[in-house]
Amino acid sequence: MTEKRVSEEELNKIKQLIESIRFGSVTVVVQDGKVIQIEKNEKIRLNNK
């Protein structure tokens, strides 16, 4: 049986972050095959008229 390296909790957190932003990015940092950090960068678009 293959060892799971990404937990359901980590996958759920990534999903939550993706769903919470309109513009931006989510970066997953992996070390030795395990998620060690998740970064969320959100862009806010301004309508300058």
mmCIF file of the N, C-alpha and C atoms, coordinates in Angstrom:
data_MODEL
# 
_entry.id   MODEL 
# 
loop_
_atom_site.group_PDB 
_atom_site.id 
_atom_site.type_symbol 
_atom_site.label_atom_id 
_atom_site.label_alt_id 
_atom_site.label_comp_id 
_atom_site.label_asym_id 
_atom_site.label_entity_id 
_atom_site.label_seq_id 
_atom_site.pdbx_PDB_ins_code 
_atom_site.Cartn_x 
_atom_site.Cartn_y 
_atom_site.Cartn_z 
_atom_site.occupancy 
_atom_site.B_iso_or_equiv 
_atom_site.pdbx_formal_charge 
_atom_site.auth_seq_id 
_atom_site.auth_comp_id 
_atom_site.auth_asym_id 
_atom_site.auth_atom_id 
_atom_site.pdbx_PDB_model_num 
ATOM 1   N N  . MET A 1 1  ? 0.832   -1.184 0.000   1.00 0.00 ? 1  MET A N  1 
ATOM 2   C CA . MET A 1 1  ? 0.000   0.000  0.000   1.00 0.00 ? 1  MET A CA 1 
ATOM 3   C C  . MET A 1 1  ? 0.878   1.248  0.000   1.00 0.00 ? 1  MET A C  1 
ATOM 4   N N  . THR A 1 2  ? 0.521   2.244  -0.810  1.00 0.00 ? 2  THR A N  1 
ATOM 5   C CA . THR A 1 2  ? 1.287   3.472  -0.922  1.00 0.00 ? 2  THR A CA 1 
ATOM 6   C C  . THR A 1 2  ? 0.971   4.398  0.253   1.00 0.00 ? 2  THR A C  1 
ATOM 7   N N  . GLU A 1 3  ? 2.024   4.976  0.834   1.00 0.00 ? 3  GLU A N  1 
ATOM 8   C CA . GLU A 1 3  ? 1.859   5.910  1.946   1.00 0.00 ? 3  GLU A CA 1 
ATOM 9   C C  . GLU A 1 3  ? 1.278   7.227  1.442   1.00 0.00 ? 3  GLU A C  1 
ATOM 10  N N  . LYS A 1 4  ? 0.253   7.740  2.146   1.00 0.00 ? 4  LYS A N  1 
ATOM 11  C CA . LYS A 1 4  ? -0.315  9.044  1.792   1.00 0.00 ? 4  LYS A CA 1 
ATOM 12  C C  . LYS A 1 4  ? 0.591   10.134 2.317   1.00 0.00 ? 4  LYS A C  1 
ATOM 13  N N  . ARG A 1 5  ? 1.010   11.001 1.442   1.00 0.00 ? 5  ARG A N  1 
ATOM 14  C CA . ARG A 1 5  ? 1.901   12.085 1.848   1.00 0.00 ? 5  ARG A CA 1 
ATOM 15  C C  . ARG A 1 5  ? 1.161   13.391 2.061   1.00 0.00 ? 5  ARG A C  1 
ATOM 16  N N  . VAL A 1 6  ? -0.046  13.497 1.516   1.00 0.00 ? 6  VAL A N  1 
ATOM 17  C CA . VAL A 1 6  ? -0.867  14.697 1.694   1.00 0.00 ? 6  VAL A CA 1 
ATOM 18  C C  . VAL A 1 6  ? -2.130  14.280 2.424   1.00 0.00 ? 6  VAL A C  1 
ATOM 19  N N  . SER A 1 7  ? -2.348  14.884 3.582   1.00 0.00 ? 7  SER A N  1 
ATOM 20  C CA . SER A 1 7  ? -3.500  14.511 4.402   1.00 0.00 ? 7  SER A CA 1 
ATOM 21  C C  . SER A 1 7  ? -4.782  15.148 3.863   1.00 0.00 ? 7  SER A C  1 
ATOM 22  N N  . GLU A 1 8  ? -5.895  14.589 4.262   1.00 0.00 ? 8  GLU A N  1 
ATOM 23  C CA . GLU A 1 8  ? -7.190  15.163 3.890   1.00 0.00 ? 8  GLU A CA 1 
ATOM 24  C C  . GLU A 1 8  ? -7.302  16.580 4.442   1.00 0.00 ? 8  GLU A C  1 
ATOM 25  N N  . GLU A 1 9  ? -6.765  16.807 5.637   1.00 0.00 ? 9  GLU A N  1 
ATOM 26  C CA . GLU A 1 9  ? -6.799  18.136 6.245   1.00 0.00 ? 9  GLU A CA 1 
ATOM 27  C C  . GLU A 1 9  ? -6.041  19.150 5.388   1.00 0.00 ? 9  GLU A C  1 
ATOM 28  N N  . GLU A 1 10 ? -4.886  18.755 4.885   1.00 0.00 ? 10 GLU A N  1 
ATOM 29  C CA . GLU A 1 10 ? -4.099  19.649 4.022   1.00 0.00 ? 10 GLU A CA 1 
ATOM 30  C C  . GLU A 1 10 ? -4.838  19.921 2.721   1.00 0.00 ? 10 GLU A C  1 
ATOM 31  N N  . LEU A 1 11 ? -5.413  18.891 2.127   1.00 0.00 ? 11 LEU A N  1 
ATOM 32  C CA . LEU A 1 11 ? -6.172  19.080 0.892   1.00 0.00 ? 11 LEU A CA 1 
ATOM 33  C C  . LEU A 1 11 ? -7.376  19.983 1.112   1.00 0.00 ? 11 LEU A C  1 
ATOM 34  N N  . ASN A 1 12 ? -8.066  19.814 2.236   1.00 0.00 ? 12 ASN A N  1 
ATOM 35  C CA . ASN A 1 12 ? -9.213  20.662 2.545   1.00 0.00 ? 12 ASN A CA 1 
ATOM 36  C C  . ASN A 1 12 ? -8.800  22.113 2.741   1.00 0.00 ? 12 ASN A C  1 
ATOM 37  N N  . LYS A 1 13 ? -7.659  22.349 3.405   1.00 0.00 ? 13 LYS A N  1 
ATOM 38  C CA . LYS A 1 13 ? -7.167  23.715 3.611   1.00 0.00 ? 13 LYS A CA 1 
ATOM 39  C C  . LYS A 1 13 ? -6.827  24.361 2.276   1.00 0.00 ? 13 LYS A C  1 
ATOM 40  N N  . ILE A 1 14 ? -6.174  23.629 1.387   1.00 0.00 ? 14 ILE A N  1 
ATOM 41  C CA . ILE A 1 14 ? -5.846  24.154 0.057   1.00 0.00 ? 14 ILE A CA 1 
ATOM 42  C C  . ILE A 1 14 ? -7.120  24.504 -0.696  1.00 0.00 ? 14 ILE A C  1 
ATOM 43  N N  . LYS A 1 15 ? -8.110  23.634 -0.630  1.00 0.00 ? 15 LYS A N  1 
ATOM 44  C CA . LYS A 1 15 ? -9.398  23.872 -1.302  1.00 0.00 ? 15 LYS A CA 1 
ATOM 45  C C  . LYS A 1 15 ? -10.071 25.123 -0.746  1.00 0.00 ? 15 LYS A C  1 
ATOM 46  N N  . GLN A 1 16 ? -10.070 25.282 0.579   1.00 0.00 ? 16 GLN A N  1 
ATOM 47  C CA . GLN A 1 16 ? -10.666 26.462 1.213   1.00 0.00 ? 16 GLN A CA 1 
ATOM 48  C C  . GLN A 1 16 ? -9.988  27.741 0.733   1.00 0.00 ? 16 GLN A C  1 
ATOM 49  N N  . LEU A 1 17 ? -8.667  27.718 0.670   1.00 0.00 ? 17 LEU A N  1 
ATOM 50  C CA . LEU A 1 17 ? -7.929  28.904 0.247   1.00 0.00 ? 17 LEU A CA 1 
ATOM 51  C C  . LEU A 1 17 ? -8.238  29.256 -1.206  1.00 0.00 ? 17 LEU A C  1 
ATOM 52  N N  . ILE A 1 18 ? -8.297  28.258 -2.064  1.00 0.00 ? 18 ILE A N  1 
ATOM 53  C CA . ILE A 1 18 ? -8.611  28.498 -3.481  1.00 0.00 ? 18 ILE A CA 1 
ATOM 54  C C  . ILE A 1 18 ? -10.007 29.096 -3.621  1.00 0.00 ? 18 ILE A C  1 
ATOM 55  N N  . GLU A 1 19 ? -10.958 28.565 -2.858  1.00 0.00 ? 19 GLU A N  1 
ATOM 56  C CA . GLU A 1 19 ? -12.333 29.045 -2.950  1.00 0.00 ? 19 GLU A CA 1 
ATOM 57  C C  . GLU A 1 19 ? -12.521 30.419 -2.315  1.00 0.00 ? 19 GLU A C  1 
ATOM 58  N N  . SER A 1 20 ? -11.581 30.861 -1.470  1.00 0.00 ? 20 SER A N  1 
ATOM 59  C CA . SER A 1 20 ? -11.747 32.120 -0.745  1.00 0.00 ? 20 SER A CA 1 
ATOM 60  C C  . SER A 1 20 ? -11.206 33.334 -1.487  1.00 0.00 ? 20 SER A C  1 
ATOM 61  N N  . ILE A 1 21 ? -10.509 33.119 -2.609  1.00 0.00 ? 21 ILE A N  1 
ATOM 62  C CA . ILE A 1 21 ? -9.942  34.261 -3.317  1.00 0.00 ? 21 ILE A CA 1 
ATOM 63  C C  . ILE A 1 21 ? -10.565 34.403 -4.697  1.00 0.00 ? 21 ILE A C  1 
ATOM 64  N N  . ARG A 1 22 ? -10.660 35.646 -5.140  1.00 0.00 ? 22 ARG A N  1 
ATOM 65  C CA . ARG A 1 22 ? -11.181 35.911 -6.479  1.00 0.00 ? 22 ARG A CA 1 
ATOM 66  C C  . ARG A 1 22 ? -10.037 36.065 -7.481  1.00 0.00 ? 22 ARG A C  1 
ATOM 67  N N  . PHE A 1 23 ? -8.994  36.780 -7.072  1.00 0.00 ? 23 PHE A N  1 
ATOM 68  C CA . PHE A 1 23 ? -7.800  36.956 -7.898  1.00 0.00 ? 23 PHE A CA 1 
ATOM 69  C C  . PHE A 1 23 ? -6.586  36.668 -7.025  1.00 0.00 ? 23 PHE A C  1 
ATOM 70  N N  . GLY A 1 24 ? -5.669  35.871 -7.489  1.00 0.00 ? 24 GLY A N  1 
ATOM 71  C CA . GLY A 1 24 ? -4.462  35.609 -6.723  1.00 0.00 ? 24 GLY A CA 1 
ATOM 72  C C  . GLY A 1 24 ? -3.925  34.213 -6.976  1.00 0.00 ? 24 GLY A C  1 
ATOM 73  N N  . SER A 1 25 ? -3.182  33.729 -5.984  1.00 0.00 ? 25 SER A N  1 
ATOM 74  C CA . SER A 1 25 ? -2.574  32.414 -6.142  1.00 0.00 ? 25 SER A CA 1 
ATOM 75  C C  . SER A 1 25 ? -2.452  31.708 -4.799  1.00 0.00 ? 25 SER A C  1 
ATOM 76  N N  . VAL A 1 26 ? -2.389  30.394 -4.871  1.00 0.00 ? 26 VAL A N  1 
ATOM 77  C CA . VAL A 1 26 ? -2.116  29.551 -3.708  1.00 0.00 ? 26 VAL A CA 1 
ATOM 78  C C  . VAL A 1 26 ? -0.888  28.724 -4.067  1.00 0.00 ? 26 VAL A C  1 
ATOM 79  N N  . THR A 1 27 ? 0.129   28.800 -3.221  1.00 0.00 ? 27 THR A N  1 
ATOM 80  C CA . THR A 1 27 ? 1.372   28.076 -3.446  1.00 0.00 ? 27 THR A CA 1 
ATOM 81  C C  . THR A 1 27 ? 1.543   27.020 -2.369  1.00 0.00 ? 27 THR A C  1 
ATOM 82  N N  . VAL A 1 28 ? 1.839   25.809 -2.796  1.00 0.00 ? 28 VAL A N  1 
ATOM 83  C CA . VAL A 1 28 ? 2.064   24.707 -1.863  1.00 0.00 ? 28 VAL A CA 1 
ATOM 84  C C  . VAL A 1 28 ? 3.557   24.393 -1.891  1.00 0.00 ? 28 VAL A C  1 
ATOM 85  N N  . VAL A 1 29 ? 4.202   24.466 -0.718  1.00 0.00 ? 29 VAL A N  1 
ATOM 86  C CA . VAL A 1 29 ? 5.624   24.188 -0.605  1.00 0.00 ? 29 VAL A CA 1 
ATOM 87  C C  . VAL A 1 29 ? 5.786   22.772 -0.062  1.00 0.00 ? 29 VAL A C  1 
ATOM 88  N N  . VAL A 1 30 ? 6.565   21.958 -0.785  1.00 0.00 ? 30 VAL A N  1 
ATOM 89  C CA . VAL A 1 30 ? 6.756   20.552 -0.441  1.00 0.00 ? 30 VAL A CA 1 
ATOM 90  C C  . VAL A 1 30 ? 8.234   20.310 -0.149  1.00 0.00 ? 30 VAL A C  1 
ATOM 91  N N  . GLN A 1 31 ? 8.498   19.569 0.932   1.00 0.00 ? 31 GLN A N  1 
ATOM 92  C CA . GLN A 1 31 ? 9.871   19.197 1.273   1.00 0.00 ? 31 GLN A CA 1 
ATOM 93  C C  . GLN A 1 31 ? 9.876   17.724 1.658   1.00 0.00 ? 31 GLN A C  1 
ATOM 94  N N  . ASP A 1 32 ? 10.752  16.975 1.065   1.00 0.00 ? 32 ASP A N  1 
ATOM 95  C CA . ASP A 1 32 ? 10.837  15.530 1.302   1.00 0.00 ? 32 ASP A CA 1 
ATOM 96  C C  . ASP A 1 32 ? 9.498   14.839 1.084   1.00 0.00 ? 32 ASP A C  1 
ATOM 97  N N  . GLY A 1 33 ? 8.752   15.306 0.090   1.00 0.00 ? 33 GLY A N  1 
ATOM 98  C CA . GLY A 1 33 ? 7.481   14.681 -0.267  1.00 0.00 ? 33 GLY A CA 1 
ATOM 99  C C  . GLY A 1 33 ? 6.318   15.039 0.635   1.00 0.00 ? 33 GLY A C  1 
ATOM 100 N N  . LYS A 1 34 ? 6.515   15.991 1.567   1.00 0.00 ? 34 LYS A N  1 
ATOM 101 C CA . LYS A 1 34 ? 5.448   16.381 2.486   1.00 0.00 ? 34 LYS A CA 1 
ATOM 102 C C  . LYS A 1 34 ? 5.190   17.870 2.395   1.00 0.00 ? 34 LYS A C  1 
ATOM 103 N N  . VAL A 1 35 ? 3.923   18.251 2.532   1.00 0.00 ? 35 VAL A N  1 
ATOM 104 C CA . VAL A 1 35 ? 3.551   19.665 2.522   1.00 0.00 ? 35 VAL A CA 1 
ATOM 105 C C  . VAL A 1 35 ? 4.055   20.296 3.812   1.00 0.00 ? 35 VAL A C  1 
ATOM 106 N N  . ILE A 1 36 ? 4.863   21.355 3.672   1.00 0.00 ? 36 ILE A N  1 
ATOM 107 C CA . ILE A 1 36 ? 5.371   22.034 4.862   1.00 0.00 ? 36 ILE A CA 1 
ATOM 108 C C  . ILE A 1 36 ? 4.846   23.458 4.982   1.00 0.00 ? 36 ILE A C  1 
ATOM 109 N N  . GLN A 1 37 ? 4.297   23.987 3.878   1.00 0.00 ? 37 GLN A N  1 
ATOM 110 C CA . GLN A 1 37 ? 3.827   25.372 3.914   1.00 0.00 ? 37 GLN A CA 1 
ATOM 111 C C  . GLN A 1 37 ? 2.812   25.595 2.809   1.00 0.00 ? 37 GLN A C  1 
ATOM 112 N N  . ILE A 1 38 ? 1.801   26.412 3.109   1.00 0.00 ? 38 ILE A N  1 
ATOM 113 C CA . ILE A 1 38 ? 0.812   26.814 2.100   1.00 0.00 ? 38 ILE A CA 1 
ATOM 114 C C  . ILE A 1 38 ? 0.739   28.327 2.144   1.00 0.00 ? 38 ILE A C  1 
ATOM 115 N N  . GLU A 1 39 ? 0.903   28.971 0.989   1.00 0.00 ? 39 GLU A N  1 
ATOM 116 C CA . GLU A 1 39 ? 0.882   30.430 0.914   1.00 0.00 ? 39 GLU A CA 1 
ATOM 117 C C  . GLU A 1 39 ? -0.301  30.890 0.076   1.00 0.00 ? 39 GLU A C  1 
ATOM 118 N N  . LYS A 1 40 ? -0.961  31.947 0.534   1.00 0.00 ? 40 LYS A N  1 
ATOM 119 C CA . LYS A 1 40 ? -2.072  32.539 -0.216  1.00 0.00 ? 40 LYS A CA 1 
ATOM 120 C C  . LYS A 1 40 ? -1.701  33.980 -0.529  1.00 0.00 ? 40 LYS A C  1 
ATOM 121 N N  . ASN A 1 41 ? -1.699  34.328 -1.805  1.00 0.00 ? 41 ASN A N  1 
ATOM 122 C CA . ASN A 1 41 ? -1.440  35.697 -2.247  1.00 0.00 ? 41 ASN A CA 1 
ATOM 123 C C  . ASN A 1 41 ? -2.693  36.189 -2.963  1.00 0.00 ? 41 ASN A C  1 
ATOM 124 N N  . GLU A 1 42 ? -3.329  37.185 -2.375  1.00 0.00 ? 42 GLU A N  1 
ATOM 125 C CA . GLU A 1 42 ? -4.576  37.691 -2.947  1.00 0.00 ? 42 GLU A CA 1 
ATOM 126 C C  . GLU A 1 42 ? -4.354  39.053 -3.565  1.00 0.00 ? 42 GLU A C  1 
ATOM 127 N N  . LYS A 1 43 ? -4.900  39.240 -4.740  1.00 0.00 ? 43 LYS A N  1 
ATOM 128 C CA . LYS A 1 43 ? -4.835  40.523 -5.444  1.00 0.00 ? 43 LYS A CA 1 
ATOM 129 C C  . LYS A 1 43 ? -6.190  41.206 -5.311  1.00 0.00 ? 43 LYS A C  1 
ATOM 130 N N  . ILE A 1 44 ? -6.141  42.492 -5.062  1.00 0.00 ? 44 ILE A N  1 
ATOM 131 C CA . ILE A 1 44 ? -7.383  43.255 -4.982  1.00 0.00 ? 44 ILE A CA 1 
ATOM 132 C C  . ILE A 1 44 ? -7.399  44.211 -6.170  1.00 0.00 ? 44 ILE A C  1 
ATOM 133 N N  . ARG A 1 45 ? -8.401  44.038 -7.017  1.00 0.00 ? 45 ARG A N  1 
ATOM 134 C CA . ARG A 1 45 ? -8.519  44.855 -8.220  1.00 0.00 ? 45 ARG A CA 1 
ATOM 135 C C  . ARG A 1 45 ? -9.320  46.113 -7.913  1.00 0.00 ? 45 ARG A C  1 
ATOM 136 N N  . LEU A 1 46 ? -8.766  47.255 -8.244  1.00 0.00 ? 46 LEU A N  1 
ATOM 137 C CA . LEU A 1 46 ? -9.437  48.524 -8.038  1.00 0.00 ? 46 LEU A CA 1 
ATOM 138 C C  . LEU A 1 46 ? -9.920  49.070 -9.375  1.00 0.00 ? 46 LEU A C  1 
ATOM 139 N N  . ASN A 1 47 ? -11.101 49.593 -9.395  1.00 0.00 ? 47 ASN A N  1 
ATOM 140 C CA . ASN A 1 47 ? -11.641 50.224 -10.603 1.00 0.00 ? 47 ASN A CA 1 
ATOM 141 C C  . ASN A 1 47 ? -11.404 51.720 -10.512 1.00 0.00 ? 47 ASN A C  1 
ATOM 142 N N  . ASN A 1 48 ? -10.328 52.182 -11.120 1.00 0.00 ? 48 ASN A N  1 
ATOM 143 C CA . ASN A 1 48 ? -10.008 53.618 -11.117 1.00 0.00 ? 48 ASN A CA 1 
ATOM 144 C C  . ASN A 1 48 ? -10.635 54.250 -12.341 1.00 0.00 ? 48 ASN A C  1 
ATOM 145 N N  . LYS A 1 49 ? -11.660 55.065 -12.087 1.00 0.00 ? 49 LYS A N  1 
ATOM 146 C CA . LYS A 1 49 ? -12.340 55.735 -13.203 1.00 0.00 ? 49 LYS A CA 1 
ATOM 147 C C  . LYS A 1 49 ? -12.201 57.220 -13.114 1.00 0.00 ? 49 LYS A C  1 
# 
